[in-house]
Amino acid sequence: MFAVLRTGGKQYRVAAGDKIAVEKLAGEAGDKITLGDVLLAGDGGEVKDAAGVVVSAEIIAQAKSEKVIVFKKRRRHNYRRKNGHRQQMTLLRIVAVGAEEKKAKKEAAPKQEAAPASAEAAPVADKPAKKAAPKKAAKPAAPVSE
């Protein structure tokens, strides 16, 4: 079974046993993680419903990718800048691709009875409710003299 999953803004086609390098994920070497953002799942040539499919993986190592050289230059201005960058990445080994394990449902708690209508159970209001102030009438416009 294979799955197409999204992590770190990129998409990967994975199957059980594959090793992939993705954007840095939290965790240390040996930790087990689940990747739930599955876009597509299938088995052989058939495409299956991706809802509820989870990819479980194991972190092999936290590493850095190869260095990328960033070189800026403006002609005829003696402007040159050279920088390097190494992106953080996580190496993953895909352990399993499959349906999400169904968690045991908690036993339904017995429903509480409706609150009694007696005066003792009802909350007592400390202050009387405020009444809305009456609206003031608009002043008539002054007559215009010519």
N, C-alpha and C positions, 0 to 999 in steps of 0.2 A: 504494500500500500504506500502511496506517496501523498504528499501534501505540498501546497504552495502557501508559505507563510510570510508575514510581513513583520519585520523588526528593524529598528534603526532607520526607517525611511526607505528600506530596500526590500525586495522580494526574493525569496529563495525557494527552490524546489528541492524537497528533502525526502528521504526514505530512511527506514531503520538502518543504522550502521554508518550513515554518512557523517563526514566531518566538514564543518563549515566555519568560516571566520566572519563574525558579525560585529556591529558597533558595540562598544563596551556595555556590558550588563553587570549589575551588582552581583557579587558572590565571589567565592574563592574556588581554587582548583578542587575538584571532587564533589562540589555541590550539585544537587539535582534541581533543575528548574523546569517549569512548564511554559510553553509558548502557546498562547490561546488565540492569537490573531490569525486564524487560518482562513485563507481566501478561497481555496479550492482543495478538494480531496478526491482521490480516485484509486482504483485498483485495476492495474493493467490498462486496458483501453476504456474502461468505464469511469464516468465521472459520478461521484457520490455527493450527497448533501454535506456541506462543510460545517453546518451548524452543529455544535457539540463535539467537534473533533478537536483533540488536544495533542500537541506534539511535546513529548517529554525528552529532555536532553540533559547531558552531564557536562559541566564545565571542565575542559581539559587544562586550559591555562589562560591567564590574562597577559596580553602581549602588546607590542606596538607594531604597526605595519611598516612598510618600507618608507624611506624618507622621500618626500616630495620637495623639489627645489622650486622656490618662488622667486623669480627674477623680474625686477621692474627696471625699465630704462626709458628715458625720454631723450630723443635725438637732439643733438646740438645744445644740450643744457648741462652736460657733465653730471647727469643724474642717474645713478645706478644703485640698486638695493638688492641684496641677495639674502634670502631667508630660507630655512628648511623647516619642515613640519613632519612629525610622525604621529599618525592617528592612533588612539587607543582602541584595541579590539579584544574580543573574547573568542577563544577557540572552543567550539562545541562539538560533542559527539551525540548524534541523534540516537536515543535509546529505543523509543517506540513512537509509532504514529497510529493513533486509533481513537475510538470513541472515549468520551469523558467518563470516568468512573462515577457511578451513581452513588451519592453519599446517602448514608442511612438517615431516614427522616426522623426527626425528633417526635416523641410521642406527643400527641395533641393534649395540651393542658385542658382540664375541665373548664368550661366557660363559667364566668362569675355570674351570679344572679343579678337581676336588675336592681338598682338602688331603691330602697324603700321610700315611699312618698311622705313619710312622717316628717314633722318639723325638726326633730333632733338630727336627722341625717342631712338635711338641707343646709348648705352653708349660709351663715348669717351675714348680711351686708352691714358693714360698719357705717357707711355713709349713705344717706339717701341719694338717689339718682339725681343728677343735675338736670334742670329743665332748660330747654333752649330759650335764649333771650328773644323777645319779639323783635321782628325786623322794623327798623326805623323807616318812616315814610320819606321818600325823596323830596327834597325841597323844590318848590316850583320855581321855574326860571323867572328871572326878573323881567318885567315888561320892557320892550325896547321902545325908547322914545325917539321920534324923528324930528 
